[in-house]
Amino acid sequence: HSLFDAVGGNAVWLTDFNRRTHIVSNEMRNLGEIGVGMTGSTEWVDGRNGNQPRTNRIEGNLIHRFGLYTKQSCAIFSAVACQNTISSNILFHGPRALINMNDGFGGDTRIERNLLFGSMRETADHGPYNSWDRLPFITTVRNGTPSLVPAFNHLSQNLLFSGGGEAPFSIDTDDGSNHVNATSNVLSASALWKTDFGGHTKVYSKNVVFCAGSPGWSYCGAQAEMNDASNVFSFNRLVGQVSNYVCANTTDPCPAPRFGGPPGNSTNCPVVKGNQYYNFGAGVSAVCPGSSKVEQGSKNLPFPSLSGLLDMAREALGMPAVDHRMFFYV
């Protein structure tokens, strides 16, 4: 329960072996660099020595106006750290991302119930959440045996507001990011699904996306590499944009999206199904024909009422339903 104000560098940093450290209910503001950082050490690519921050908890903090001097800064940073929990924080007003995962070391980090807005105020092509994964590490996190394959990192029930055109993706899984499970998040004015530069094994499910109004980067499902069956985009609700796919026919069952990447093929295609697209003037219809490998069971639906939009967001975030008759909207 501390106040970190006008610190010229970082507020709190966990280095190497740290276990069950709780950084809870602090305010960090007007920082020269990062709010909370976690970095570990390995023996080359072997991380089995355990000399990393693990099983720590960053919860209920208010972190804002950081990166005053170093622009590649964020509110919460993780590099060569795993199995940590980042929960119920309010993060805003930074020059670049708000949460940055420098690598996929080990996995099993849980990022849940955070509010993120006001990112990308001085840089571009990033998002409120950003991850990279350019180097695999040996750990035993996934199943107790040595492996270069990490456990999944989980993003769930976060509310993320894009920085606009400078932050085209609220969940920016960049540069080989893999083993990401994004479930039941609510995103405003940005696309959801990004996988490129060898990224793979990502699950985006049951999210609600209020899409931006312009095409290109703002499409709800843009920038997906179609020739990778390890990726899943399912049962999401996307408001204000049509599907990113020009629907398939019998000779092209796994089409390229409108923006980015080649098509897949009949045997190697991501799992894209059960999504709902809400648009003005739309009737109830199937997104793609039955012969398509993508958007099976997905529907185009009419644009919801304001109360319907709020109900979508509350349901995804696990908030109780409200009786809208008690409120007057203007």
Secondary structure, DSSP 8 states (H G I E B T S, - for coil): --EEES-SS-SEEEESSEES-EEES-EEES-SS-SEEEE---BTTB-TT--SEES-EEES-EEES--SS-SS--SEEEES-BS-EEES-EEE--SS-SEEE---SS---EEES-EEES--SS--S--SEEE---S--BBSTTTSS-BSS---EEEES-EEE--GGG--BSEEE-TT-EEEEEES-EEESSB---B-TT-EEEEEES-EEE--SSSGGGSTT-SB-SS-TT-EEES-EEES---SB---BTTBSS--BSSSS----SSS--EEES-EEEETT--SEESS-TT-SSSBT-EEEE---HHHHHHHHHHHHT-----GGG----
